[in-house]
């Protein structure tokens, strides 16, 4: 399989992603199995759209605990590659979360500002517990005190694309996570067909 020309190098391929996600899903299932005060023995998974979709899809295959799936759209990027630092809820939950146990499913923790905001917001809305699983953890980018309860992989302070990560909503569907070639991106022609791509 040829890599997309905008991929400088692959960080994690699909097999690596699935294996690690499966491992964590089993660990988290066991964690909730051992808790004695989970309301209705049910956890609310809250996926942060849109980047969580591929990761959450794999996670759900192996998460062996009663759960509901809900989604929020919370953004501080709005099309750019750097966070504005001002989180905005674009799509809120439409269910009551009072006294519920919540597991946030996130694609990446970078500055931590957005996720810290979401976590505090969910507690404000009455959640009993709020845990976080993140696909990637970019510790170098952290600007607030926040740690995921579980995460799959570390990533350096680089712009990543694929497997949920996008460039202006494109390339989320790549079956791997790679580092974006910023130089090529500056002149990339999105109208080109695959047969016209320059792989050099």
C-alpha positions, 0 to 999 in steps of 0.5 A: 500500500502506497502512503498518501503523499502528504504523509512524511512517515507513519507513526502507528499502522492499523494493526498496532492501533487495533492491538493496543486499543483491544488491550485497553478496552479489556483493561477498562472493561475490567476496571468497571467490572470491579466498581461496585457503585456504577449506576445501573451497571451502565457507562456513558461513552461520550465521544468527542467528534469528529476525530474520535470516530475511527478510534471509538469504532475499534474501542467499541468492538472490544469494550465488554461492559454495558454502555451507551454511546453519545457524542459532543462536538467541542472545538478550539481549532475550527479548521486551523492546525493550532488551538485557539485556546477557546473551547466552544461546545458546538453539539451538546449531549441530549440526555441527562447525565446526572449521577452517571459514570462517563468515559470520554473517548478522545482522539488526542490530548494536546494543550488539554484546554478543551478536554479540561473544559469538557470534563468540568462541564460534565461534572457541572451537569451532574456526572458522578465520575468522568474518566478519559481514554485518549487515542494519542497523548501529546504531552509536549503540548500540554498547557493545563494540568490534565492526564488521561486515565488511559491512552494508547500512544504517545506522540511528539509535538507534530501535526498528525493526520489519518485515522480520525485526524484531519486537514480541513476535514480531509484525510480522516479516513487514512487507515494509519496515523502519520506525520504531515509533510507541512512543506508539501501541504502548502502547495498540495492540489486537492483536486488531483486524482490518485493516479496524478499524485506525486509520491516523490 
